Amino acid sequence: MAQKENGKQQLIAVAAAILVLLSALVDARLSFALAIAGLFAISFLMKDKLWRQAPFILASIMIAAVVVVVLNSQGGPSLPGLAIGGLVGAIIIALALYRRKKGVVLNDERTIAIHNRSMAYSWWVSYLMIAILFWFDYSGYMKLTAIQFGGAILFTMLISHALIKRYLLSKGDSG
Amino acid sequence: MKTRIKELRARYGMTQEDLAKKVGVRRETIVFLEQGRYNPSLRLAHDVAKALKSKIDEVFLF
């Protein structure tokens, strides 16, 4: 059964790799985007721990690389600023890995359910924000650039997710 | 939901941390279970009952 599962996993991975290589013949950016999507798909479809974690991490690094390139090309935050952000992120990840290595359970069914529920709520809050900003802009009450609009949504989602998750964690249950 | 986790845990001289490690959850989850503030999945309820050498309906009082 396990061998059959592994065979299926490898087949999906090979098919995804072929698709990415073929798309490279059409357009390099398409190939890159497909590679990211493929890695996430592999990560979510696989049962095996390594097959779930490794592609997810790789895809996240690729997205981070894209963000860095985009920000630099548009005169966004400086490289030292991004380096500090990266260092903070690396420290957080290192701490989480250290705790996991020590045998501390970081996530269980309760925290996963709470995470998912807070994601759903934060999506609704962001949707509301999109609607409000859209009508403000449409009515001429305030004029927003794309970057302001995107930034507002991004931070609304991040902050509302963090706050709702904190609230549900203190409450004990996701319901 | 009321539970007898605290009572059974004390009977076997187990700390919340010990029980959490045994069933593979965070210690806070055991705290919320004991306080009756979290309704566990059937699997977790089974694991907790097994760790406390009891039946599910002896641990969780419906």
Interface residues (C-beta under 8 A of the other chain):
Chain A: G103 V105 L106 N107 D108 E109 R110 T111 L169 K171 G172 D173 G175
Chain B: A20 K21 G24 V25 R26 E28 T29 F32 Q35 R37 Y38 N39 P40 S41 R43 L44
